[in-house]
């Protein structure tokens, strides 16, 4: 049996683009998947409802998931997990997002997790890339470098 969900999802992407509403429909679909019903009916929710009526009821959630993934890719979005010792200010988040946008050429969707063991700095994971700018990591690198230097010096000393 052919699974038509991918076809429906691609069709919804094309439909959203033809309306010039891909970002809005992606947001609506993501909200539905997260369990947030639309607060009000608008052009985007009407368009989404009209399209989803053609999808069998049992397949609608699957189609929305596939659509959300395709739309994220088409919109150049990337999930970014930031770990910090304290909450980041709006200015820090903005600077971080701008830096990621410039370096990866993608639109970051940032989520922040707190970890007090970092002491300072941040750890950033974007897709399969990781950058650790934490003080904890810098101390670890310094400790490793010192050990290597001590071992190297001990090996070079005459017995």
C-alpha positions as CSV (number, residue, x, y, z in Angstrom):
1,X,0.0,0.0,0.0
2,X,1.3,3.4,-0.9
3,X,1.7,5.9,1.9
4,X,0.4,9.2,0.6
5,X,1.4,11.3,3.6
6,X,4.6,12.5,2.0
7,X,2.7,13.6,-1.1
8,X,0.2,15.5,1.0
9,X,3.0,17.2,3.0
10,X,4.8,18.3,-0.2
11,X,1.5,19.4,-1.6
12,X,0.8,21.5,1.5
13,X,4.3,23.1,1.1
14,X,3.5,24.0,-2.5
15,X,0.1,25.3,-1.5
16,X,1.5,27.4,1.3
17,X,4.1,28.8,-1.0
18,X,1.6,29.6,-3.7
19,X,-0.4,31.6,-1.1
20,X,2.9,33.3,0.1
21,X,2.1,31.9,3.5
22,X,4.7,29.2,4.2
23,X,6.1,30.8,7.4
24,X,2.7,31.4,8.8
25,X,1.3,28.0,7.9
26,X,4.4,26.4,9.4
27,X,3.8,28.3,12.6
28,X,0.2,27.2,12.6
29,X,1.0,23.6,12.0
30,X,3.8,23.6,14.7
31,X,1.3,25.1,17.1
32,X,-1.2,22.3,16.4
33,X,1.4,19.7,16.8
34,X,2.5,21.2,20.1
35,X,-1.2,21.0,21.3
36,X,-1.9,24.7,20.9
37,X,-5.2,25.3,19.0
38,X,-5.4,28.4,17.0
39,X,-6.6,31.3,19.2
40,X,-8.5,32.8,16.3
41,X,-9.5,32.0,12.8
42,X,-7.5,33.8,10.2
43,X,-6.5,33.4,6.6
44,X,-3.7,31.0,7.5
45,X,-5.9,28.7,9.7
46,X,-8.6,28.8,7.0
47,X,-6.1,27.7,4.3
48,X,-4.7,25.0,6.5
49,X,-8.2,23.7,7.4
50,X,-9.2,23.7,3.7
51,X,-6.2,21.7,2.7
52,X,-6.3,19.2,5.6
53,X,-10.0,18.3,4.8
54,X,-8.6,16.4,1.8
55,X,-6.3,14.3,4.1
56,X,-7.9,11.3,5.8
57,X,-8.4,12.0,9.5
58,X,-6.1,9.2,10.7
59,X,-3.2,10.7,8.7
60,X,-3.5,14.3,9.5
61,X,-1.0,14.4,12.4
62,X,1.6,12.5,10.3
63,X,1.1,14.9,7.4
64,X,1.4,17.9,9.6
65,X,4.7,16.5,11.0
66,X,6.1,15.9,7.6
67,X,4.9,19.3,6.4
68,X,6.6,21.0,9.4
69,X,9.9,19.3,8.6
70,X,9.7,20.1,4.9
71,X,8.7,23.7,5.7
72,X,11.6,24.2,8.2
73,X,14.0,23.0,5.5
74,X,12.5,25.2,2.9
75,X,12.6,28.2,5.3
76,X,16.3,27.5,6.1
77,X,15.5,27.0,9.8
78,X,17.9,25.1,12.2
79,X,17.3,24.1,15.8
80,X,20.0,25.5,18.1
81,X,20.4,24.3,21.7
82,X,22.2,26.7,23.9
83,X,23.4,25.8,27.4
84,X,24.3,28.6,29.7
85,X,24.9,29.0,33.4
86,X,22.4,31.8,33.7
87,X,19.4,33.1,31.7
88,X,20.6,35.1,28.6
89,X,19.4,38.6,28.1
90,X,17.4,39.5,25.0
91,X,20.5,41.3,23.7
92,X,22.7,38.2,24.2
93,X,20.1,36.0,22.5
94,X,19.9,38.4,19.6
95,X,23.7,38.6,19.2
96,X,23.9,34.8,19.4
97,X,21.2,34.3,16.8
98,X,22.7,36.9,14.5
99,X,26.1,35.2,14.7
100,X,24.6,31.8,13.9
101,X,22.6,33.2,11.0
102,X,25.8,34.8,9.5
103,X,28.0,31.7,10.0
104,X,25.5,28.9,9.1
105,X,23.4,30.9,6.6
106,X,20.3,29.5,8.3
107,X,17.6,30.9,10.5
108,X,18.2,29.7,14.1
109,X,15.4,28.5,16.4
110,X,17.1,28.9,19.7
111,X,16.2,27.1,22.9
112,X,18.1,27.8,26.1
113,X,18.9,25.3,28.9
114,X,20.5,26.3,32.2
115,X,23.5,24.4,33.6
116,X,25.1,26.1,36.6
117,X,28.2,23.8,36.4
118,X,29.4,25.8,33.3
119,X,30.5,28.7,35.5
120,X,30.3,31.1,32.6
121,X,30.2,31.2,28.8
122,X,27.9,29.1,26.6
123,X,27.7,25.7,24.8
124,X,26.0,25.8,21.4
125,X,24.7,22.9,19.4
126,X,23.3,23.6,16.0
127,X,22.4,20.5,13.9
128,X,25.5,18.3,14.1
129,X,27.9,21.2,15.0
130,X,28.9,22.0,18.5
131,X,30.8,25.0,19.9
132,X,31.8,25.1,23.5
133,X,32.7,28.5,24.8
134,X,32.2,27.7,28.4
135,X,34.7,28.5,31.1
136,X,34.4,24.9,32.3
137,X,35.7,23.7,28.9
138,X,38.5,26.3,28.8
139,X,39.7,25.1,32.3
140,X,39.5,21.5,31.0
141,X,41.7,22.4,28.0
142,X,44.2,24.3,30.2
143,X,44.4,21.3,32.6
144,X,45.0,18.9,29.6
145,X,47.7,21.2,28.2
146,X,49.5,21.5,31.5
147,X,49.4,17.7,31.9
148,X,50.8,17.2,28.4
149,X,53.6,19.7,29.2
150,X,54.5,18.1,32.4
151,X,54.6,14.6,30.8
152,X,56.6,16.0,27.9
153,X,59.2,17.6,30.3
154,X,59.5,14.5,32.4
155,X,60.2,12.4,29.3
156,X,62.9,14.8,28.1
157,X,64.8,14.8,31.5
158,X,67.9,12.6,31.6
159,X,67.7,9.8,34.1
